Amino acid sequence: MRAVELIKPFTCEVRDVATPVATSGVVVVNVQRVGLCGTDVEFFRGEMPYLLDGHAKFPMRLGHEWTGTVSKIGEGVDPRWLGQRVTGDTMLGCGTCRRCRSGHQHVCENRKEVGVRGNFPGALGEELSVPATSLHALPENVDAALGALVEPGANAFRAVEGAALKVDERLLIAGPGTIGLLAGLIARSRGIEVHLAGITSSSIDFAASLGFAGVWHLEDLPALEWDAVIDATSDATLPSTALDLVEPGGRVVYIGISAEKSEIDSRSLTLKDVTAVGILSGSTALDETIALFASGRVDPRPLIAATVGFGDVASVLAGERPSHAGPGPKIHVDPQI
């Protein structure tokens, strides 16, 4: 089959590789759509921390936001999965440790991550093999575009849950990228007053086009009371800024990760009686996100700027926008293009 292989930093090649096999407990999926994200860009640049600590190495196959149809099933897999449209959990825990047994496989010390960690091949190929236990079925009204947005959507869903706001309370989201915008759409669907803050005119303009209560340049925030703040940026200074901005007794949710160490003043955290929440992965919210997309209450498809083929992956990861791209932040890949 054809697949995109990341050979070394800044070098992707479309290659013919071995077709995956449906071994015991495993299914093979015909991939229909894959989302590219900031993690993939970090790998492309050779900056992703997993490369430094040995959890990942080149060559590798990226792609952890995906959707497709189950085409083969291995021994012991429920035959009802065959022909089912699915997406899947990125986090593959060992299944036996204390964290896995308690439902926290996404932080299993020995986990693999599809297209990210443990050199588990990702979805940037015509086919993908994954454990049947990681699958999540998609209803007919969740199309391929929505299906490939479930994984980032579930991350955003958990961030909104972490903010724990009620109707008409005010949320500030720093970072109008894919996760920040998804969090905004999900929060707004709950009756929360949503504001976003960014630094580039293009991202601010696009966020404003989605009709949020307010969209601001980070340096020009109005003097409002923020009941919760979600940091969805990669800026090392934002964790501290978020803590400064949030109302006493409020919540700060950290879902963005900076390349360098960030710091917060725990005295502010304590004296303001603020709850800080960290979010890693959408594993525990995948089914809820699928149901939300299926309901139509949140439609994130405007975030997709373009859908490209394997041959364009390298240029997209290098920061080039396809000539036909719209203003949204997300680029999808279709193996059939």
C-alpha positions in Angstrom: 0.0 0.0 0.0 1.0 3.7 -0.3 1.9 5.5 2.9 3.7 8.7 4.0 6.8 8.0 5.9 8.7 10.6 8.0 12.3 9.6 7.3 14.1 12.3 9.3 13.4 15.9 10.2 12.0 17.8 7.3 11.9 14.7 5.0 8.7 12.9 4.1 8.4 10.4 1.4 5.4 8.6 -0.2 6.4 5.0 -0.2 5.1 1.5 -1.0 5.0 -0.4 2.3 3.8 -3.7 3.6 0.0 -4.0 4.0 -1.1 -4.3 7.7 -2.3 -7.6 8.9 -5.4 -8.4 11.1 -3.7 -10.4 13.9 -5.5 -11.7 17.0 -7.6 -8.9 18.5 -6.7 -6.5 15.7 -8.6 -5.0 12.8 -7.5 -3.4 9.6 -9.2 -0.1 8.6 -9.4 1.4 5.1 -8.4 5.0 5.9 -10.7 7.7 4.5 -9.5 10.9 6.2 -6.6 12.0 8.4 -6.2 15.3 10.2 -2.8 16.9 10.5 -2.0 18.7 13.8 0.6 20.6 15.7 2.1 17.3 17.1 2.7 16.2 13.5 4.5 19.5 12.8 6.7 19.0 15.9 7.7 15.6 14.7 8.4 16.9 11.2 10.7 19.6 12.7 12.4 17.0 15.0 11.3 19.0 18.0 8.8 16.6 19.6 9.9 15.7 23.1 9.2 12.0 22.5 12.1 12.0 20.0 14.4 13.2 22.8 13.3 10.7 25.5 13.2 7.7 23.3 9.5 7.2 23.1 9.6 7.8 19.3 12.2 7.5 16.6 12.6 7.9 12.8 11.4 6.6 10.5 7.8 6.8 11.5 4.3 7.1 10.1 2.2 10.0 11.5 -1.6 10.3 11.7 -3.6 10.1 14.9 -6.8 11.9 13.9 -8.5 9.5 11.5 -11.6 7.8 10.3 -12.2 4.9 8.0 -14.1 1.5 7.5 -13.1 -1.8 9.0 -12.1 -4.1 6.2 -10.5 -7.1 8.0 -10.8 -8.5 11.5 -8.5 -10.8 13.4 -9.2 -13.8 15.5 -11.4 -13.0 18.5 -12.8 -9.8 17.1 -16.5 -9.3 17.1 -17.6 -9.8 13.5 -20.0 -6.9 13.8 -17.0 -4.6 13.4 -16.5 -5.7 9.8 -17.7 -3.0 7.4 -18.3 -0.5 10.3 -17.3 3.1 9.9 -15.1 4.0 12.8 -12.5 6.2 14.5 -10.2 5.1 17.2 -8.5 6.1 20.5 -5.0 7.3 20.0 -3.9 6.1 23.4 -3.2 2.3 23.6 -2.4 1.3 27.2 -0.9 -1.9 28.3 -4.2 -3.1 29.7 -2.8 -4.6 32.8 -1.3 -1.9 35.0 -3.1 0.0 37.8 -3.8 3.0 35.6 -5.3 1.0 32.8 -7.4 -1.1 35.1 -8.8 2.2 36.6 -9.8 3.6 33.2 -6.7 5.8 32.8 -5.0 4.0 29.9 -4.2 7.3 28.3 -1.6 7.9 31.0 -0.3 4.3 31.1 3.5 4.5 31.5 3.9 1.8 28.8 1.3 3.1 26.4 1.7 3.3 22.7 0.1 6.2 20.8 -1.1 5.7 17.2 1.2 7.7 14.9 2.9 9.3 17.9 4.6 7.1 20.5 6.1 3.6 20.7 6.6 3.6 16.9 3.0 2.5 16.4 2.3 3.3 12.7 -0.3 6.0 12.2 -3.1 6.6 9.7 -1.1 8.3 6.9 -1.4 5.1 4.8 -4.1 3.6 2.8 -4.7 1.1 5.6 -4.2 1.1 9.4 -4.2 -1.7 11.9 -5.3 -1.0 15.4 -6.7 -3.1 18.4 -10.4 -3.7 18.2 -10.6 -2.4 21.7 -9.7 1.1 20.6 -12.5 1.4 18.0 -15.5 3.8 18.3 -18.3 3.4 15.8 -19.6 6.3 13.8 -23.3 6.9 12.9 -24.2 7.6 9.3 -24.6 11.3 9.9 -21.0 11.7 11.1 -19.2 11.9 7.8 -15.5 11.4 7.1 -14.7 15.1 7.8 -16.4 14.9 11.1 -15.0 11.5 11.9 -11.4 12.8 11.6 -12.3 15.7 13.9 -13.5 13.4 16.7 -10.1 13.0 18.3 -9.2 16.7 18.6 -12.9 17.4 19.4 -12.7 15.0 22.4 -9.6 16.8 23.7 -11.6 20.1 23.5 -14.6 18.4 25.1 -12.5 17.4 28.1 -11.1 20.9 28.3 -14.6 22.4 28.5 -15.6 19.8 31.1 -12.5 20.8 33.1 -13.7 24.4 33.0 -16.9 23.3 34.7 -18.9 26.4 33.9 -22.7 26.9 34.0 -25.0 28.6 31.6 -24.1 32.3 31.1 -20.8 32.1 32.9 -17.9 33.6 31.0 -15.0 31.6 29.4 -11.8 32.9 27.9 -9.9 30.6 25.6 -6.4 31.6 24.7 -5.4 30.2 21.4 -7.8 30.2 18.4 -6.3 27.1 16.8 -8.2 23.9 16.2 -8.4 22.9 19.9 -9.3 26.3 21.1 -12.0 26.8 18.4 -13.5 23.4 19.0 -13.6 24.1 22.8 -15.3 27.4 22.0 -17.9 25.7 19.8 -18.6 23.0 22.4 -18.8 25.6 25.3 -21.1 27.8 23.3 -23.4 24.8 22.7 -23.8 24.7 26.5 -24.9 28.3 26.8 -21.6 29.5 28.1 -20.4 33.0 27.1 -17.3 32.3 25.0 -14.4 34.7 24.3 -11.2 33.8 22.4 -7.9 35.6 22.4 -5.1 35.2 19.8 -2.1 37.1 18.4 -2.3 36.8 14.6 -4.8 38.8 12.6 -5.8 35.8 10.4 -6.7 33.5 13.4 -8.5 36.3 15.1 -10.5 37.2 12.0 -11.5 33.6 11.4 -12.5 33.1 15.0 -14.6 36.3 14.8 -16.4 34.9 11.7 -17.8 32.0 13.9 -19.8 34.4 16.0 -18.4 34.1 19.5 -19.3 36.6 22.1 -15.9 38.2 21.8 -12.6 37.7 19.9 -9.6 39.7 21.0 -6.0 40.3 20.5 -4.3 38.9 23.6 -2.7 42.3 24.4 -6.1 44.1 24.2 -8.4 42.0 26.4 -11.3 43.9 27.9 -11.5 44.3 31.7 -14.0 41.4 32.1 -14.4 38.8 34.8 -13.2 35.5 33.5 -14.9 32.6 35.3 -12.6 30.1 33.6 -9.6 30.3 31.3 -8.5 27.6 28.9 -4.9 27.8 27.7 -4.8 26.2 24.3 -1.5 27.7 23.2 2.1 26.6 22.9 3.3 29.8 24.6 5.4 29.2 27.7 4.2 32.5 29.2 0.5 31.8 28.9 0.1 29.4 31.9 1.1 32.2 34.2 -1.0 34.8 32.3 -4.1 32.5 32.5 -3.7 32.3 36.3 -3.5 36.1 36.5 -6.6 36.5 34.4 -9.0 34.0 36.0 -11.4 35.1 38.7 -10.7 34.0 42.3 -12.5 30.7 42.8 -12.4 30.0 39.1 -10.7 27.3 37.0 -7.7 27.3 34.6 -7.5 24.4 32.1 -4.1 23.7 30.6 -4.3 21.8 27.3 -1.6 23.5 25.3 2.0 22.4 25.7 5.0 24.7 25.1 8.4 23.5 23.8 10.1 25.1 26.7 9.4 24.9 30.5 6.5 27.1 31.7 6.0 28.3 35.2 3.1 29.4 37.4 3.2 31.0 40.9 1.6 28.6 43.2 1.0 31.4 45.7 -1.4 32.9 43.2 -3.1 29.6 42.7 -3.6 29.2 46.5 -4.5 32.8 47.4 -7.0 33.0 44.6 -8.4 29.5 45.4 -8.1 28.5 41.8 -8.5 25.0 40.5 -5.9 24.0 37.8 -6.8 21.2 35.4 -4.4 19.5 33.0 -5.8 17.7 29.9 -4.0 14.9 28.0 -5.9 13.2 25.2 -9.6 12.9 24.5 -9.7 9.2 25.3 -12.5 9.4 27.9 -14.7 11.7 25.8 -14.7 10.1 22.3 -18.2 8.6 22.5 -19.6 11.9 23.9 -18.0 13.9 21.1 -19.3 11.5 18.5 -22.8 11.9 19.9 -22.4 15.7 20.0 -21.4 15.9 16.4 -24.2 13.5 15.4 -26.7 15.7 17.2 -25.8 18.7 15.0 -25.5 21.0 18.0 -21.8 21.5 17.1 -20.6 21.5 13.5 -16.8 21.9 13.3 -16.5 21.4 9.5 -15.8 25.1 8.9 -12.5 24.6 10.7 -11.3 22.4 7.8 -9.3 24.7 5.4 -8.5 22.1 2.7 -8.3 18.4 2.0 -5.1 17.2 0.2 -3.4 14.0 -0.9 -0.3 12.2 0.3 1.9 14.2 -2.0 1.1 17.4 -0.2 1.7 16.3 3.3 5.4 17.3 3.5 4.6 20.9 2.3 1.7 21.3 4.7 3.9 20.1 7.6 6.6 22.6 6.5 4.0 25.4 6.9 2.8 25.9 3.4 -0.9 26.6 2.9 -2.5 24.8 -0.1 -3.5 27.3 -2.8 -7.2 26.3 -2.5 -7.2 26.5 1.3 -9.9 28.4 3.2 -9.3 30.4 6.3 -9.7 27.6 8.9 -6.8 26.1 10.8 -7.2 22.4 10.0 -5.8 20.5 7.0 -7.2 17.0 6.2 -5.6 14.3 4.1 -7.6 11.9 1.8 -5.5 8.8 0.8 -7.6 8.6 -2.5 -6.6 12.0 -3.8 
